[in-house]
Amino acid sequence: MSRATTDGSDVGIEPVSTRSPEWRSVVDDHPDATVFHTPAWADAVSTAFGYEPRHRLLTDPDSGATRGMIPGFSVREGVGHSVVNPFCEYGFPLVDEDISATSVLSGLDGDTRIVKDAGWSGVSGYNEAGYGGVPTGSSIRLSLDRSFETLWESTFEKDIRRCVRTARDHGVTVTEATVAEFYPLYLETMRRLGSPQFPEAFFASLVDGLGDAATVLLAERAGEPIAGVFLFEWGDTTMVWTPASKRAHWDHRPNHLLYVESIKRACRAGRSVVDFGRSRRGSSVHSFKAQFGGFDYPLVSFVSPPERAGRASLESYGRLATITPRLAPLITHPTVGPKLKGFIHE
């Protein structure tokens, strides 16, 4: 067990299992916890990709009280390993308010560590702890501090309302669905993008572990699934994660309808935020998400030691985007795609 000194006292930093009740209690009680901090997320990642768990629990060495946790897996890089919470936007520490995050971050040992953070997390002190930062895009988070009707009339851009009417005029409807119904749409989207895919079992594990907090919505037209989205409806946040669609039906605007229905569900459930996930500023995806309103938060991966910060950069993936669609049959092959995904871990 390593230790970090904070406010004149020691905090123990020790390995923790996803089965530990202490982990669950931190996630349940911490106001900034995300679905990517949950044991269910960690179990699904471990089952699908077999990474070595490197999660850490913070404890008071005198009383034994739990003071926080930090998620992470040891994943293979081109050379060596990094500790990171993979395939997600957020992997920052969850610590009690009176604990110095700087001290905790300095006390972490082992390989290169990548900590994914955002401007709303409240965590600071990365530079003081010897971490280098790499921008990885931004997330748009829509505050649900008003009714859906008010969002519809005064927050969404006018084009959203027009596109939703177009979808409905073309007979597009939205229903809840299963992973088995969603996965062919997702796989078709990954092939169009030339991007390696998650195995279907990964989505199934998330549904099994999260229960009602993981939801699939499908947009259908004349009985045909034409678009879908995998939602995390966890805590006070709905996260629109992993959208998929058939390009031939984009003129029917199913994606606009899916996003609006996701926001409506969040309002009716009394949630506080809809998080639209990561996108690159200036991209068409980012522009699409921005139409729904919300605040734009920069996403940064902080890396220790700082000279290895380049490991967290996503720029190389952007440069490959013009090439990979031509390699899609290989990249998304059923046996190749998930293995590539596990190697890239983003």
Summary of the structure (lengths in Angstrom):
residues: 346
radius of gyration: 20.4
end to end distance: 29.2
largest distance: 66.0
contacts: 1128
relative contact order: 0.16
helix: 39%
strand: 30%
